[in-house]
C-alpha cells in the first residue's frame, strides 16, 4: 500500500489519545468541548454545525479529532430554522478564546494560542470562513460541503481576506449551485487551498443520527463518507495546525487519495441534479 494511502487508512481510525468531554456552557457558551485527557500547548479547533443541527450530530467526528491530539469546541447556538450565520461565526471565535484562555480539565490541558483553527459543515463552513476573515490568529480553515451564507463570503472580499491554509471538501453532485459552493469558495479564498471531492458522497453524509432538518426530508447519512472526511480533515489539521510534516500530502493539491479527486477551482464545473434538491436549497438558504 502506498505510504500516503496508508496514512488515510490510519487516520480514519481512532487516534492514540484518550478523550475527555466538557461543557462549554460552564464558560458561558452553549456547546461541548472534547480534548485529549492531558497535554500542554495543544492545537484547538472550533467546529460549526450545519442548518437545524447541533454538535450531537457530529459527536463521533469531534471525538475523533480529539483522539488525534486536538482540543475541539463546538457551539450549540443558532440551531433554529432561521439562524444568523454571523452570530455563529462570532460564537466560533468565542469558543477559541475559551480554549486558549483557560486551563481545561483539572488544569493539565492547555492550548497554544498560535495553533487555532475553524472548521464547519454546510452553513457552518461559511460561518468558519466568516470567523477566519476577522481573526489573524486563525492558522487553518476547513469547509466541509460549504453552503451559501448571509453575509455572502464570496463577496465583499470576505473569503479573500482569509489567508490561512484551507481545505474545502465537496460532493460530485453539489459543486457549484444555489445550494452548495465548494468550487466557488475554494477559488475565492485568499490563502493556499486544496479542494477535494469525495466520490459518491453528498453534503449531508457526515451528519450523525437524526436532526431537526430530517423533518423536511434533508439528511442522508453515509458512514463511509464520514470516515473519509475524518481522515482528510485530521491529516490536513495535523499538517497545517499541529505542524507535523509527515502529513504534508493532505495539504498538497497534487496528491489524490483513493475514492477522492482534487479539482482546480478555476476550471469549469457543472453541478449534477440530485434528488431532494429543492429541500436542500431550503436548508441552505434559510439562514440570514
Protein Blocks (a to p, Z undefined) as FASTA:
>chain_A
ZZklmmmmmmmpccfbdcddddfklnopacdddddfbdchiacddddddehiafklmmmm
mmmmmmnopacddddehkbfbdcfklmmmmmmmmmmmmmmpcehjhpaccdfklccddde
hjlmmmmmmmmmmpckbcbdcdehiacddddfkgghlmmmpmbdcdddddfklmbcfkbc
fkmmmmmpmbdcdddddehiafklmpgcjdfklmnopacddfklmmmmmmmmmmmmmmmm
nopaklmmmmmmkbccehiacddfkbccdddddehklmmmmmmmmpZZ
